[in-house]
Amino acid sequence: MTDPTPSPVAEAGAPFAVMLRGALVPSLAAGAVTVVVLTVVRGSEALAGGVLGLVVSVLFYASGMLMLSRLVRSTSPHAFFAVAMAVYLAQVIALLLFIMVFRGAEWVDGFALGVTALVVTLAWQLFAMRALRRAPMPVYDDPAPGSEEGS
């Protein structure tokens, strides 16, 4: 008798984990390059704003992906949509609180923060979609070995 090996089954959060792994490092690299360029062009005062924009942007997107990968355990589109909207609402509230706290900070270069956040956002979206498109995601279950197609 042979021992059939079970086929790998993608877990519920798999697409988000793939997107997180594919987008995190390129986004950090793009943000770091942006911070260095802005610091050279605008001076040392852009360093704090750029680093803050990099950290907040990466935390914003990574936390969303991590929360979705942990919370989405159902294949129901209604459940997925509800969880995604709740996660998005939580992110928007956190971003609003961040803006309220750092709104009047004189040590933050707003231009550097905005440009860095924009670059990280574009890099994150591009590489997350690239990772999702290249990931092997099964769209059907393989038939069990030894079972007949017609039964």
C-alpha atoms as one frame of an Amber mdcrd trajectory, in Angstrom:
protein
   0.000   0.000   0.000   1.133   3.449  -0.706   0.658   6.328   1.647  -0.958
   9.164  -0.307   0.503  12.512   0.504  -2.090  15.204   0.981  -2.020  17.972
  -1.550  -1.002  21.357  -0.194  -4.045  23.402   0.726  -3.818  27.157   0.725
  -4.992  28.576   4.000  -7.432  31.461   4.188  -4.838  34.196   4.715  -2.415
  32.925   2.070  -2.944  35.678  -0.536  -2.296  38.375   2.049   0.841  36.686
   3.353   2.163  36.383  -0.199   1.412  40.040  -0.876   3.032  41.098   2.409
   6.215  39.144   1.681   6.370  40.465  -1.872   5.770  44.122  -1.025   7.554
  44.731   2.265  11.213  44.673   1.209  10.805  46.609  -2.080   8.706  49.252
  -0.318  11.274  49.654   2.429  14.021  49.966  -0.184  12.095  52.525  -2.253
  11.295  54.526   0.881  14.896  54.452   2.076  16.176  55.657  -1.290  13.574
  58.439  -1.248  14.619  59.511   2.255  18.282  59.637   1.217  17.517  61.641
  -1.943  15.286  64.081  -0.069  17.887  64.508   2.661  20.566  65.311   0.078
  18.307  67.689  -1.866  16.414  69.418   0.962  18.905  69.127   3.804  18.941
  67.365   7.123  15.520  68.711   8.159  13.924  66.394   5.584  15.394  63.332
   7.292  12.898  63.245  10.161   9.895  63.812   7.916  11.070  61.239   5.399
  11.752  58.564   8.000   8.417  59.278   9.658   6.647  58.972   6.298   8.456
  55.704   5.586   7.647  54.160   8.953   4.011  55.240   8.981   3.382  54.111
   5.403   4.960  50.700   5.856   3.167  50.177   9.168  -0.113  51.261   7.572
   0.056  48.751   4.730   1.742  45.927   6.638  -0.732  46.121   9.513  -3.620
  45.956   7.073  -2.216  42.888   5.363  -1.435  41.187   8.671  -4.882  41.927
  10.078  -6.615  40.654   6.955  -4.524  37.492   6.888  -5.415  36.808  10.522
  -9.074  37.794  10.389 -10.231  36.358   7.078 -10.905  32.716   7.801 -14.073
  32.337   5.779 -14.427  32.059   2.043 -17.715  33.924   2.185 -17.475  37.130
   0.115 -19.777  38.891   2.583 -17.548  38.033   5.532 -14.439  39.049   3.624
 -15.958  42.391   2.634 -17.072  43.131   6.197 -13.657  42.313   7.641 -11.844
  44.311   4.948 -14.029  47.359   5.599 -13.501  47.072   9.368  -9.733  46.851
   8.899  -9.782  49.825   6.537 -11.846  51.875   8.997  -9.380  51.068  11.776
  -6.486  52.137   9.541  -8.172  55.425   8.623  -8.847  56.191  12.286  -5.218
  55.419  13.162  -4.021  57.644  10.318  -6.317  60.456  11.497  -4.886  60.173
  15.008  -1.363  60.238  13.576  -2.106  63.407  11.596  -3.638  65.063  14.661
  -0.574  64.278  16.782   2.053  65.418  14.240   0.093  68.258  12.651   1.925
  71.039  14.461   5.339  69.425  14.864   8.013  71.831  13.655  10.663  69.129
  13.308   8.674  67.328  10.579   9.217  68.389   6.978   5.750  67.928   5.508
   6.984  67.756   1.926   9.471  64.972   2.729   6.829  63.082   4.688   4.335
  63.342   1.830   6.740  62.410  -0.955   8.116  59.451   0.975   4.621  58.239
   1.826   3.629  58.538  -1.834   6.664  56.587  -3.051   6.122  53.851  -0.462
   2.427  53.670  -1.379   3.160  53.275  -5.085   5.897  50.710  -4.452   3.691
  48.752  -2.047   0.778  48.581  -4.474   2.976  47.657  -7.431   4.925  44.907
  -5.675   1.921  43.523  -3.776   0.047  43.039  -7.035   3.166  41.603  -8.677
   3.539  39.098  -5.827  -0.114  38.126  -6.009   0.043  37.593  -9.771   3.141
  35.391  -9.513   1.974  33.349  -6.519   0.751  29.837  -7.204  -2.824  29.945
  -5.899  -4.886  26.802  -6.440  -8.314  27.495  -7.869  -9.615  23.957  -7.353
  -8.856  20.966  -5.168  -6.855  18.184  -6.739  -8.723  14.886  -6.765  -7.544
  12.440  -4.146  -5.205   9.745  -5.477  -7.098   6.556  -6.221 -10.501   8.178
  -6.489 -12.362   8.033  -9.760 -13.396  11.148 -11.661 -16.986   9.990 -12.256
 -17.937   9.185  -8.658
